């Protein structure tokens, strides 16, 4: 079945069609989620959320983009929503700690290792993902989708609902910001 036929079958209640779509896209969704969230547990949770959303929203799919683009769009939105939620929780934890509440302020893990990175590149990837995490949302999305997920710029533009020129600009700004951030890291390491 084509992706569009799978969507039609999912809307009709065909669970095996949903399973087929899940099997086809689960790795892409998970890899994108882990690049954003830098936590295996969070990426697994968001991956589940993405497929729940796909199941419930299949009837709303209009076919104006490919199913793959639609899946990436849902994934990116779920990741960004999760990051906003996580940051909001940190702020609330901090405020609660100021006012003597018993809630502990949770801090981010000191480093993250992307599962797709070769062992000899683990240390470098840790710093790269820390730098990526500091990018503004739009730059982060454009960079992750084009450079890590290796989507063509045209598809990145469709996922982000921007023009290709805007995506190209975001990628260039992201690369510039990453270069600055990584230069700081390497200068600090030399000291």
Secondary structure, 3 states (H helix, E strand, C coil): CCHHHHHHHHHCCCHHHHHHHHHHHHHHHHHHHHHHHCCHHHHHHHHHHHHHHHHHHHHHCCCCCCHHHHHHHHHHHHHHHHHHHHHHHHHHHHHHHHCCCCCCCCCCCCCCCCCCCCHHHHHHHHHHHHHHHCCCHHHHHHHHHHHHCCCCHHHHHHHHCCCHHHHHHHHHHHHHHHHHHHHHHHHHHHC
